[in-house]
Amino acid sequence: MRIIAIVNQKGGCGKTTTAINLAALAARRGRRTLLVDMDPQSHCAAGLGIPEDAIEGGTTAVMRGECDGVEPEDVCWEVGHRFQVLPSTIMLSAVEATAHDASTDIQCRLEQFLGRAHGSFDCVYIDCPPALGILTFSALRAATEALIPVETGYFSLRGAQRQWDTIEALVRRLGRTLPRWIVPTIHDPASRLAARILETLTQQFDPWLAPVVIRAHDSLREAASLGQPICEYETDGAAEQDFAALLDWLDALPAPAASSAPPAEEQPTSRAGEILRRIQPEQTGVPAPAIGLSPLSGGQVVPASRSLDPSVHTEEGQSTFGAVITRQGIQFRQPGRPEQTMAVSGDFNGWSTSATPLRWNPTSGAFEAIVPLPPGTYHYQVVVDGRAGPDPHNQVAPGTTEDASISVVEVEAATTEG
């Protein structure tokens, strides 16, 4: 049973929205799913139409130790087929206020409760409160993985490293490894600032950054106000596609094995240490960034430093630049300087200048991204520091488009194969 804690001590970063919609989509895909609300604000209940005055027990009872020997299904709300919720109430804040961090008994209660639920659910999503106290620590203790939503806004960027370091300290207290990834959320593809912040997050947290982005959608707020997940409110819409892409990536990851080993020592911050961390991801408990996944609506894919197809090289052994068809997708690769920002704008992403960023890879000294696309002819431009123009390294002969500022690439076979 996979147990994913969704955690960030900053409020308004999309934790509850992420928890609700990942859980709802997992249930729709046939998995027995439990959503656990560890936030006393009870937003999961509100976002799924559970009347607050009808909630009895829930996570409050679990954390008080009142559910020992109780079957998990007896205290959960069924909000859909294969979809149950363990809601919270404001009384959960009293547990936080009176609990002492050293109380191992309280820390273990959620873990023990979910242990009894092992045969009843396939996956569990835990919505953590915007604080790093006993409730969040209990969630991390019970979890097998964690997601850290980070809004692509200025203040969120400033606090992202502090968030990561604080959660790292909590994980060390667990005495075991806990795979975890940052998920960019509430992203505005039309904002140049958001694009730069996304690029900075990608550079700063590779390889701990999920290769998909949750964009800002009015439909998510509308769905929550009606007590519905997005997959019910706007089926197959752009917002659902974002969460579907995130769930696809999570599904592609190997389920983490339980481990009682202490976490590895911090890698050095030198360039040598950074390169070592990149080429030995399996030793850190962090998987290599996913490749070959279908892109989000609009072709929005966060590139990965290890995504280059090894078959794409020149005779001199150097990787090629431009747009090259590989087994994993169209490989866009451009030379540049690390202080620049680059993206690809084309008919496959609505000509957005920020939806498909190229990420600087210090190991190879180039900007890179792979975008899986079906067979067809695609027109695009390279966007450098906000200015769009033709790809100077395009392998297609000039004159194939009416506009000389637009480059073209043709996919003759599905790029996601192999």
N, C-alpha and C positions, 0 to 999 in steps of 0.2 A: 504494500500500500504506500503510495507516494503522498507525502505530507509537505505541502509548500506553504511556508510562511511568507506573507507579503508585508514588508516592514519598512518604515522610515519614520523617524521621530518628527519630521516636518509634516504638518497638515497641508491639505489641499494639493497633494501631488498625484492623486489618482489611485491610492491604495484600495479603497472600497470599490471603486468602479472596476478596477482590475480584478479584484477577488470575485465580485459578483459575476462578471461576464466570462471569466475563465471557467468558473464553476458551472455556469449555465451551459456553456458550449460543451464542456466535458460530458455533462449529463445528456445533452442532445446527441452526442456521439456514442451513447450507449454505456457510459461508465456510471457505476454507482458512486455518486458524488456527495460529499458533505462539505458545507461551508460553515466555518466556525468564526463567530464574531467575538473578538477579544477586546473590542472597543466599547467602553461604557456608553458612548453616544448612540449606540444601536442603529447605525446607519445601514447595516446590511438588511435588517428587518424592514426599515423604511423603504429601501431601494427595491425590496421584493414584495411589498404590499402586506407585510405581517403587522397587524395592529399591535401597537406597543402595550396597550392596556390588557391584552390577552396573553402576553408572554409570562410564563411561570417557569422558574428554574433557569434553564439555559446555562450559559457559561458561568453565571453567578453561582448557581447550585454546584456546578462542577468544581469551581475554584474554592468553594466553601467546604468541599469534601462531603457533600450531601448526595452524591451519585455513586458512591461505592456499591458495587454489586448490581447497579441499575443497567439494564440494556440500553445502549446508546439510542436505538430507535425509539425508545419510550420517552425520551426528553427532547427529541428533535422535531422540527416542523417539516412536513412534506410540502414543498412549494411547486413541485413538478415531477414528472416521471423520472425516477432514479435520482432525484435532486432533493436533498434535505438540508435544513439549516439548523445549526445550534445557535440561537440568537442570544443577544446580551440585553441587559437592562442597566439603568443608571446605577443600580445597586452594586454593579461590578466595581465601580469606583471605590466603594467602601472596602472591598477586598484589597484593592491596591493601597489604600490609605492605611489599613491596619496590618498588612502583611509586613513581615521583616524579610529583607533580602536573603538572610541566612537560613530561612526556614525551608529546608530541603523538602519537607512534606508538601508544602504549597507549590513549590516549583515543579513537583512531579505529578500533580493531580491531572493536568490536561494530558500529559504523556500517558499516564495510566488509563485514563478514560479512552483515549484513541487506541491504546493497545487492545482494549476489549472490543473495539470497533473494527479490528483488523479483518474479520471475516464478513463484515457487513458493507464495506465500502472499498472501492478501487482507488479513489483519490480523495484527498482532503485539502482544502484551501483555507488558510487562517488569515483573517483580516486583523492586523495588529493596531493598537492605538497609537496616536502621535506622541509617544513617550517611550523611553527605554527603561521602564521599571520592571516590576515582578511579572506583570501580564505579558509583556513582550518577551522577557527572558523565558517564561514558561512556554510560549509559542515556539521560540527557537529551540528549546530543549526537546520539544515534541516533534519538530520538523526534520525532514530528510533533506530539504533544500530551502532556499530563500530567494525571493525576488525583492529588489529595492527599486521601486518606481521613483524616477527623478524627472521632474518637469523641466523642459528645455527653456527655462527662464533664467534671468541673471542671478537672482538671489538663490535659486536652487543650485545653480552651478557653483556659487561661492561656498555653499554648505555641503556639496556632494562629498568632497574628500573627508570632511569632518564626520559626515554620516557614516561613510565606509569605515573609518578608523574606529568610531564608537561601536559599531556593530561587530567589527573585528575583535574588539576587546571582550564583548559579550560572548562571541563564539569561542574565544580562548578559554573562557570560564567553563564551557561545556566539556572540555577535555577530549574533544573529538573534532574531526573535520566537518564542515557544513558547506557544501557547494552553494554558491550564491552569485547572482548576476544583477547588474543594474539594467533597468528597462526604461528607456526614454519615453516620457508620457506628455500629454497635453501639448503636443508639438504642432506648431503652425508652419507648414511647408512654405508659405508665402512670405515668411518673415526672414530677412537676412540675418537678424540677430539670432533667431532661433537656429538657423542653419549653422552659424558660427559656434553657438553653444553646443549643438549636437556634434560638430566636428571636434571641439575641445573635449567633450565627454569621451568620444571615441578614442582620441589620442591618449587621454589620461587613464582610462580604465580598461583598455584592451589588455588581456582577453576576457575581462569580466563584464563585458557589455553585450547584452542580447542583440542579435543582428536584425531586430525588427523594431519599429517605432509605433507607438500608439499616438495617433494624431488627435487634435482637438476637434470634437464633433458636437454640434448642438443637439443632435439626436440622442447622445448619451445622457445629457441633462433632462431631455424630454422623457426618455424612457424611465429614468430614476423617479421623476415626479409622478409617473403613473404606476410605479411599483413593478416595473418589468425589466428583465434583462434585454440587452439590445437585440439578441437573436430572436426575441419574440416581438419586439416593438418595430424593428425595421430589418426584416430577414434579408440576408444577402446584401445589405447596404455596406457602405465604405467602413463604417465603424465596426460592424461585425467582422469584416474582412481583416481589419487590423488585429483584433483579438484572435481570430482564427489562425492568422500567421504566427502569432506568439505561441498559441497552443501547438501548432504544427512543429515549431522549433523545440518546445519542451518535450513533445512526444518523441522527437528524433534523438534526444539525449538518452544515454543509458541510465537506467534507474540506479541511483547511488546505493552502494552497499553500505550496510551498517558498519560503523567503525568505532572502536573504543580507543584508538591510538590518538595521542596528543597531536594537535595541529603542527604542521611544519613550521620551522623558523621563518621569519620574514626574509624574503629575498633581498639582497642588497639593491640599493637604488642606483648603482652605477650602470653605465651602458652595457657592460659585460653581464651584469646580473639581469638586466632587462632582456637581453638576447637569450640568455639561458632560460628565462621564464617562458619565452616565446617558443623555443624549440623543444621544451620538455613540459608541455601542459599537463600530461598525465600524472606528473609527480606533485602537482599543486592541488589536485582535486578539482580542477577547472577544465572543462572540455575545450577543444579547439572550436572557434566560432563556426557555426553551421554554414554550409555552402550547399548549393543545388536546390534550395527551397524555392517554391514559387514566390515571386515578389508580392509585396502588399499592393493594394489598389493604387494605381499610379506608378508602379514600378519602384516603390520606396524600399530600398534595401540598405542596411548599414553594412559597409564593406568590411572585410576581415583581412588581417595582415597575412594570414597563412592561406589565403584563398587562391593564390596563383596556380594555374594549371602547370605542372612541371614539364609538360610536353611543349610549351610555348617558349622557344628560345631561338636565338639567331645562331649562326655558325660559330660566332665567337663565344657562345655560351651565355650571352646576356639576354635577359627577358625583353621581349619586344614591347613597343609602345603602340598606342592607338586602340582600335576596337578589333579584338581577335575572337573568333569562335572557338570555344573550348568545350570539353566534355561537360562542364558545369554551368556554362552560360556564356553570355557575351562579356569578355574580360576587357573592361576599360582601364587603361593604364597610361599615366602621363608623368613626365618629369616635372620637377618644380622645386620649390623651397618650402620647408616645414611651416614657415609663418604664413604661407598663402592658404586660401581656401579654394577648393575645386569641387565641381559637380558636373553631372551630365544632364542636359535638358533635351527632351525629345518627344516624339509623338507617342512614345510608350509610357510617358508619365505626365501627359497633358502639358508639355513644355514648361514644367515647373523648374525654376532655377535652383531649388533646394531639396526637392523630394528624393533625389538620388545622389547623395554626396559621395565624393571620392575621398578616401581616408589616407593620410600620410603614413607610409610604412618606413620607419627609420632604418629597418634592416636592409631593405632593398633600395631605399632612397627614391621612392616614387609614390605617386598618388594612385590608389587602386580601388576597384570595385568589380564585383561580378553580378550581373543581372540575368537571371534565367528568363528567356522569352520564347514563345512558340515560333514556328517557322513563319517567315515573312520578311518584308523589307522595311527597315526602320531609318528614320531621319533624326539627326541629333546635332547638338552643339556642345562644346566644352565650355563650361562657365568658370572663369578664373577671376577670383576676387570680385565677383558680381558681374563681370563682363562676359557675354556670350559670343562665341565665334566658332569657326570651323575647327575640326580636329587636325592639327598639322601633321599628325602621324597616321592619318587614315590610309589604309592600304588600297582603298578603292580609287580607281583612276579619276582625276578631275573631270568635271563636265557631266557627271551622271545626275546632277540635280540642276534645276533652273536657277536656284539661288546659290551663289558661290560661297555664301557664309554657312551653308548647311552641309553636313557630312552625311553619308549613307552607309549602312551596314546591312547585309542580307544574311538571314538565317535560313539555311536550306533544310536542316533537320532539327528536331527538338533539342534545345541546348541542355535540358535537364537530364538527359540520358547519360549513362556511364558514370 
